[in-house]
Amino acid sequence: MISPTLFITIALYLAGLSYFLGALIYALPLPFPSLKQWGPTMMKDAIYVAVWAMIYNIVLGVANSILHLLGVNWTNFLNGLEIQTLILGVINFVLSFLGGGGLQSVSNFLSGGTTTTFITTIPISPSSSQVISFTPLSNLEIAGEFIKDTGIVSIFANIVQDLFLFYLSLYILSVLIYNGTPLFVSFGIFLMSLPFRIGRSIGATFIGTSLAFYIGLPLMPAFDSLIASAIYGAYTPPLAIIGQYIVEYLVARIAYIVLLAAIAGGLSRAIGETAEELPFKIQRYI
């Protein structure tokens, strides 16, 4: 099984290779300035990656400390998100069952697939009458016909299905971030260690995105409540409860994910571009 330690070890070896390869390019008496400028660049990148490899555990520890100071943890967040996803899944199943003629199927099953036909005679005149027959519908059949014909349940079923898919995707993303952040960060450091900056940009993206979502996702419930309270205040009228739930558990969460993505993009850009300027002169190490 691939472990973060493996990526960190390989990154350190590649950082050393890049440093000495950069020193070699810088020292060669070649009349190609565009080639020789890669020498100091590779040496700076190697030092930068080596620093990241050495502070890898410190970075993860700081991230966990931030969550602890903020009073949130991943266990409570995942448990709450799992319950919400299961509830939406059950509601989605029930509405899909009702909208697809489920009540009619249940009625037919309970009646054994048979129907009872009543025959009666209706007098038309004193000298004549007419025999008619009719098959009464059960209450389940009537309700099933009404639900299927109106299409109201189908509309709600589509909405709940979209909500369920959104929450399921959010839950999968959260589990992936929670369990995979150490591996993602170490893999990002490994990509940044590749010579000639082959994987620096995508490596910085792995690091920045993983850290931003690892710290930010457990704070989502607090952000949701803050937005909902800012809109509706401390007291919510009974008729506005549905709107509050929509704002708190859908609109606010989508906005928060977009905000986290923007933060992750900025952090990734900062990590990838920090190697451009180190706080010391590279010539000291030649």
Protein Blocks (a to p, Z undefined) as FASTA:
>chain_A
ZZfklmmmmmmmmmmmmmmmmmmmmmpccfbfklmmmmmmmmmmmmmmmmmmmmmmmmmm
mmmmmmmmnopafklmmmmmmmmmmmmmmmmmmmmmmmnommmmmmmmmnnopacddddd
ddfbfkbccddddddddfklmmmmmmmmnommmmmmmmmmmmmmmmmmmmmmmmmmmmmm
mmmmmmmmmmmmpghhlmmmmmmmmmmmmmmmmmmmmmmmmmmmmmmmmmnombdcfklm
mmmmmmmmmmmmmmmmmmmmmmmmmmmmmmmmmmmpccbdfklmZZ
